[in-house]
Structure formats: C-alpha cells, structure tokens
Amino acid sequence: MHGGFISRPALLIERVSRDIVARQVAAALAEDLGGGDVTAALVPETQQVRATVYAREAAIVCGTDWVEATFKQLDEAIRLEWLVTDGARISVDMPLLKIAGSARPILTGERTALNFLQTLSATATAASRYVEAVAGTECRILDTRKTLPGLRLAQKYAARCGGAQNHRLGLYDMVLIKENHIIAAGSIGTAIATARRTAPGLPVEVEVETLEELDQALAAGADIVMLDELPLEDMRVAVARNRATGARARLEASGSITLANVREVALTGVDYISIGGITKHVQAVDLSMRFEFTP
C-alpha cells in the first residue's frame, strides 16, 4: 500500500449532498425559466395532473435526487413515487416514477428533471458496460476529470452507480504529473520530489509514455504510474517490471481504450483502467414522461 495511495482510486462517492444537488438544480431551473414559463401559463392554475416516467431503452438508473429536487423547488406539494432506485437496471417501457400534483410546475420541471435523469443514467450505464467487460479480472475501472462543467460530483456519483471507482475529484486531492508538468519541472524525478515537498501526504501519480519513463517513475517512488497509450506488450512488460521492484506502485492504463479492447488491457495485469468516455462521451438515455390530466 505504497504512499497511502490505494484508498484513492477506491474513493467512493456514495451520495451527493443535498446542498450540492439543490444548487445544481437551481442553476438548471434558472437557465430554463428565465422570466417565467409562458407555455405552462396556458394551463389553468388549478389543473391537477398525474404523470409517469418510462424508460425507452435499457439502462442503469441514476439521478433520482436531482429529479426530486427539481419538482420540490417548483412546488413542495408535488408527490413523487419512485418505482426504482439509483443503480437499478431498467428495461424498455419500464415505469420509473409516478408524479401527481399541480400541472403547471410539473410541466415546468419536466425537461430539467429528465435532463438530469437521462444524463446521469447515461453515465452510470456507460460505466457499467466497462465494468462488465473486465468482470473476472483484478482490474478496476476508474472515471476521470473529463466531466460536464458544474456536474463533477453528480457524474462521479453516477459512475459509482454503474460500478466504477472514482479517480481524483479535482486538482486539490491528488498530484497527477503529466507530460507538460514534467517538461516544466525538468524531469520525472524532480517533479515527484517537488510534489512530496509541496503536497505532503497526497498520493502522487505520474503519466508515462515509454518504458524508460516508467523506470524513472518507479525509481522516484511514484505511488501510481499512468501508462498512456502504451501498446499491450509494453503494458505487460510494465507490469513485470513493477512486480520486480516489489509492486510498490499501482499501474493505471489510459488512452485509446474502448469497449472493444478494454478486456485485453485488463488482462495485461494493470490495476486500473481510466476511461474519460464514461463522463464525456455519454449519450442520454431515452426517457419519456406521459401525462394524464385529472378533473
């Protein structure tokens, strides 16, 4: 457990605080509402409605707290009955949520609520596909900082719902030395030594692009080494070299990894595979809300 690092890739965002969810929802509603919902105003103020949210494709659910906050910020009296929980596997035409209350705020909140639910469910679903692809190996899938601006914790929570582990949260909780840092610092060894002085106690990771750079990172005592765009055979060599030193570092593969080749990468013996596409290449899950007006 070199350098106290191993707890970091296993960092688990099990829940996003209510305050953060509320702020994210408030910003989304302000963006959508502007001076007011001029279309919902066409509906009588006293009109009541029931609605159901359905899945139109298979997915992993995530985002229930954001949906709750959306409708509650618009009208505390709106009633929501969830038929699923975050992390649940859903199928086509499966009902996810029943809603009842005043028509105007439900109509106003429909798009914002679905935007959160379909985006976070997409992240969870993408993560689950990679996790399933490496099942049975010792390798773990990590998310990255390549998240939608303003939704960092939301998407990292969604990645957890899909079975992935969280990498660093931001620039403050881990040192990750990349190519430009190395150039600016002068060398891998200098960069790591400086990181130990300037950020004591934090794990130090180094990105390398060659086996020679790997050797430098191991010699300098990196906690984790990111193997960026290395061929499979070089990854196997890297694993062997690390084991020869006592496996003091953990190895993370990154770059040009897809569902088609992720299992091959995992079978090289690396500890982690980080996938930016889990959060940046998401395609929203197809959901729909069907209304039933009541007298």
N, C-alpha and C positions, 0 to 999 in steps of 0.2 A: 504494500500500500504506500508506494513511494511518494513523499512530499504531501501526504494527506489528500491526494487528488481524487481518489476513487469515488469519494462521496459526490464529486461534482457532476460527472456525467450521469449519475443516478439521481440527480436533483429532480424532485417530483413536484410539479405544480398541480396539486390535487384540487384546488379551488381558487378562483379569483375573488378577491374581497368584494363585498357588496359596494363599497365606496368606489372602487375602480370600475365595476360594471355600471354603476349609476352614472359616472362621469362619461363613460364611452357612449352610453345610451342617450344621455342628454345632448352630447355633441351631435350624434346622428339625427336626433329629432329636430334640433335647431337647424341643421343643414337642410332638412326636408320641409319643415314647416314654414320657415321664413315668417311672413306676416300672418299666416293662418292657412288652414286647409279650405280653399274656396270650393272644392268639389264636394267634400263631406258636408258642407253647409247646405247642399241641395236636399239632404235627408232631414226629415222632421226631427227636431231636438229630442222629442220623446220616444222616437222609434227604438225598439229593442231588437236584438239580433242574436242568433246562435250561429256559430261557425265551427268548422272542423279543419284542421291542417292535415293534409295527406302527403305521404311520400309518393313520388312518381318514378323513383328508381331505388335500387338497393343502396344502402349506405350505413355509416356509423353516425349516430346522433350526437350532436354537441351544440350547446348554446341555449339551453333551457333558461338559465338565469338571465340572459340578455333579453329573451322574449318576455319573461315575467316583468323585468324592469321597464321594458318599453310600454307595455299596457298599463302598468301601475302608475307610471309617471303621467300618463294621459288621463287615467280615471281609476282611482283606487277601488271603485266598486266593480270593476270588470272581474269576472270569475273565470279562472283557468283550471282545467282538469287535465293533467298530463297522463298519457297512456304509456309513455316510455320515459326512460331516464338517460342522462348523458352516458355515452359508451355503449348503448344498446344497438344491436344490429337490426336494421329495418329492411322491409321488402316493399316491392311495388304495390301501391294502393293501400298501404297500411296506414290507419289513422294514428296520428301522433299526439294531437292536442284538441280538446274541445273548449270553446270560448263562449261566454254568454255575457251580455250587458248592453250598454247603450251603443247604438250603431255608429254614431259619429266618431268617437275615439277609437273604436275598433277598426273602422275604415282608415282613419288617420295613421294608426300604428301598424297596419298590415304590412306595408313594404319594409319599413325599418325592422320589424320583428323577423320577417322572413329573410331579409338580407343577413342579419346576424346568424340565424339558424342555418341557412344554406351554405354560408361561407365557412363557419366553424365546423359544420358537419363534413364539408368537403375536406378540410384539413385533417380531421380525425379519420376520414375514410382513406385518404392518401397515405397517412401514417400506417394504418392497419394493413394496407397492401404490402408495404415494405417489411413490416414486422412478420407477416405471414410468409413472405418469400424467404426469410432467413430462419424460419422456425426449425428447431432441432440443432442449431449451431450454438456456439457460445457467444456469438456476436450480437451486439445491441445496436438498434437504430437510434440515431440522435437527430434532433431538429437543429436549426441554426438561427442566426440573427436576421435571416432574409425573410422578415415578416412584413405584413402590411403596416404602414406607419400608423401608430396610435393603437394598434391591436396586438402588440408584442405578447403580453401575458395571456390574452384571450387565445391566440393561436398556439402558444406553448401549452396551455391547458388542453386545447383541442388535440394536439399531438399526443399528449398523455392519454386522452380518451381513446386514441387509436392504438395505444400500446407502446409508443415510442418513449424514449427518455429525453430529458431536456439537457441541452448543452448550456453554455453560459447565458445568463439573462441579458447582459449588456456589456458595456465596456468597463464596468466597475468591479465585477465579481470574479474575474479571472484574467490572467495575462495570456494573450494569444499573439505570438510573434510571427508575422507573415513576411513575405518577400521584401516589401518596402521598408518594414521595420529593420530587417537585417541589413539592408543596404545603408540605411541611415545610421544604424548603430556601429557598423563596421564589420561585424562578424556574428555568427550564431552564438559563440561562446561569450562575447562581450554583451550581447543582448540579454542572454539568460542571467549572467552575473549581475547586470544592472537591474533586471527585474527582481531578483532576490533582495536587492538593497532597497529599491523604491516601493515595492509592493510585498513586504514580508508577510508570509502566511498564506498568500494566494497561490493557487496552482499555476504552473507555467507550462504552456503548450507552445510548440514550435512547428511551423509548417515547413516541410522539406519537399524538394522536387527531385532529388537524386539520392542514391545510396551513400554517396560521400557526405552529403549534408546530414543524412540520418546518423552516420557515425559521429559527426561533430555534435549533434544534438544529444545523443546518448552520452558522449564523453563529458558534456557540460552539465548533465544531470537534469534534463527536461523531464517533467512529470508525464507528459504525453507528447507524442510526435504525430503530427498530421501528415500522412502520405498523400501528397497532392498529385493526381494524375499519373501515379506510378503504374507501369504495366503489372499484370498479375504475377509474373515470375519475379519481378523486383519486390513485390509485396511479400511473397513467400520468403525471399532472401532477407527482407527486413525483419520478418517475424523470427527467423532463425538467428539473426544477429542479436536481436533484442533478448531472446532467450539465453544466448551465450553469455550475456552480461548479467544474467540473473533476473531478466524480465522486470527490471526496476521501473521502466516506463510502460505506459499503455500506448497502443498504436491505433490510430484512427484513419480510416481511408476516406478520401473525399475527391470529388471531381469526376464528371462524366460517368456517374453511376446511375443506372436506370433499373427498372423492374426486370429487364431482360438479363442484366449481368450482376445484380446485387448478390445473388446467392453464391456465384463464383467468387466474388470478392470476399464474402463472409468465410468461405471455405479456405481462404489463404491463412486464416488464423488471427486476423486482426481483431482487436477488442471491440471497436466501434466503427460504424459507418455513418457519416453525417450526410443528410440529404436536404439540400436547400429547397428542392421542389415540393417538399411536404407543405411548405407555407407560401412559396412564391408562385408555384405553377398550378394552384388549385383551380378546379372548375366547379363552380357552385352546384350543389346537389339540387336536383329539380324537386321543388315542393309546391304545393298549391293550397290555398285557403278557400273553402267553399262556404258560402253564406246561406243562412235560412232565416228570413225575416219573420218576426212574430207580431201578431196584432198588439 
